[in-house]
Amino acid sequence: MRVLDYGCAAGGFSHILHSAYSVPPENFWGIDQSQRMISAARKTYRASHFGTQLSEVQKKDLKFVLVFSFGVLHMTLDWEKILRALYDLSLKYVIFDLRVVDDGPTIEDISRSFQTLGHVKNGNEQGAPLNVPYIVLNRSDLNDRLNGIVGKDDVILRYGYRHPVSETVTSPYKEVDMEAFCLIKRGI
């Protein structure tokens, strides 16, 4: 089974999938925008594959039984484009999370909804904080957009819970549904 982790950080899921599910390390592919994280992943998990751009994987014409992305898409303005690419790379499962509301509009504007990330090194804040988008999707809008990505025979499973946004988030929304999705391709 080949696995793709989009937003892999330092690659820890390579070890988890190998120890818990016997996924060979060479069948794990991780993508993260942070070159520092990718360098750490390459040092620790030498048999696995890591890079900073999804296009690196797309050029190899690989397919994956499992594709997942946690804690990333809601901080990315082009989340829908990325999700479509992850779906296209998948043979069977795409698992990811988003921030969802039932009442109120979708917000994909970093000037209205963002999360402030600090740079931490050895437990101490270093450097200037960074504001990233904090995407919040109206459930109806999200359903329409997901239906535009998945095939007609595919299954969309979801699990979520309502939770206050982090103290590091500036947004009109004070609570959102932290929702995880599993897209199961069946029309293959």
N, C-alpha and C positions, 0 to 999 in steps of 0.2 A: 504494500500500500504506500503510495506517494502522498505526502502532506505538504501543504503550503500555509505558512503563518505570515499574514500581512500585519506588520507592526510587532515584530518578533522581539524587540528590545535586545537583550543579551543572549537570546536563543534558548532559554531554559526549557521550553516545551520540547525541544529535541530530546533532552534527557528524560523528561516525563513520559513522552510517547514511547520511547525505547524501553524504559523500565516497566511501565504499566501495561503496554500493549504490544511489545516486541516489534515496534516499527524500527527497521534498521536506520541508524543515523544517516546513512547516505541517501535515504529516501525522504529526508526532511529538508525543506527549502524555507528559508526565512528572509523576509524583506523588512527593512526599517530605514527611515530617512536619516537616522543618526549614524554617521560614520563611526563615531566613538563606540556605539552599541554594537555595530557590525564587527568592528575590530575585536571587541571583547568576545563576541560569539565565535568568531573564527579561531581565536586562541583556545577557547574552552572546548568547542565541539568541532574538532578538525575534520571529521568525516562528513559533517552536514554541509549544506550549501547556503551561503548568505550573500545578500547584496542590498543596495540602497534603492534600486529602481525596479518596479514591477515589470517594466519593459524588458529587463534582462531575462526574466523568466519567459515572457511572451515570445521573445525571439527564438527561444529553444524549442518551441512547439511542444511543450510538455503538458500533460493533463494530470490532475490530482484527484484521488478518491475523496479526500477531505481538504477543504480550504476554510480557514477561519481567520477572523480579525476581531479582537476584543480591545475596547478602550481606545479606538483610533478613529473610526468613521465619523463619529459625532464631532470630531475636532478637525474635519477636513471639508473644505468648501466643495470639492469635487467628489464627495462621498458616493454619489449616484453613479458616476462614471467608473469609479474604482470598483464599486459593488458589481456593476455589469461585467467588468473585466475579470473579477474573481469568479463570478458565475460562469463565464465562458471558459475559464481554466479548470473548472470542476467537472468531474465525471459523475459525482453522486451527491455530495453534501457541501453546503456553504453555511457556516455558522458565524454570526456576527452580532453586535449589539448597537442600538441607537437610543436616543432620548426622544420620548413620545408624549404628546398631550392629547386629550380628547377635546377640550374646549380651548379655542384660541388658534391663532394662525401659525403656520410654519415660519420659523425664523432662521434664515441662512445668511445673516448679515453680521459680520464681525464687529461693526460699530454698535450694534444693539445687543448682541449676546456673545460673550467671550469668556474664556477661562485664562487666568493668569498663572503661568507656570514659572517657578523659580528654578534657578540652576543650583543644584546641590552637589557639593563635593565633600566627602568625609564628614557628612552631617552638618556642614556649614553652607549657608547660601553664598553662592559665588556669581558674579556677573549680574547683568540687568535681567529683570523678569521679562518673560515673553508672553504676549497675548495671542491666543489661538482661538479660532472660531469655536463656539459652543452651539452646535446645530440642534434645534428642537423642531421636531416634525409633527404636524397635525396628523392624527391617526388616519383620517379619511384620505388626505393628500398622500401619505406614505403608502397606504394600501393601493392607491391608483398607480403610484410609481413602481412599487414592487411588482404589480401585475404586468407592467410594461417590460419587466426584466425577465421574469420566470416564464417557463413554458406552460401551456394550458393544462397539462397533466401533472405538473409538479405540485408538491405539497409545501405549504408554509406553516411551520410550527412556531409558536411564540410563547414566551414566558416572561412576565414582568412584574414589577412591584413599584409602587409609588414611593418616592424618596425625595427629601429636600435636596436641592442642588448644593454642591460643595460651597464652602465659604470662599473659595477662590474663583467662583463664577459670578459674573455680572450679567444679569438677564432679567427681562420682565417676568419670567417664570421663576417662582420660588420652589415649586415641586414639579417633578417630571416622572414619567414611568421609565424606569431603567429596564429596557426591554431587550431580551435576547431572542434571536431568530435562528431557525434551522430550515434552510431551503433544501428540499429533497428532490433531486431530479428523477423523474419517472418516465419521461417521454423519450428516452434514449433508445 
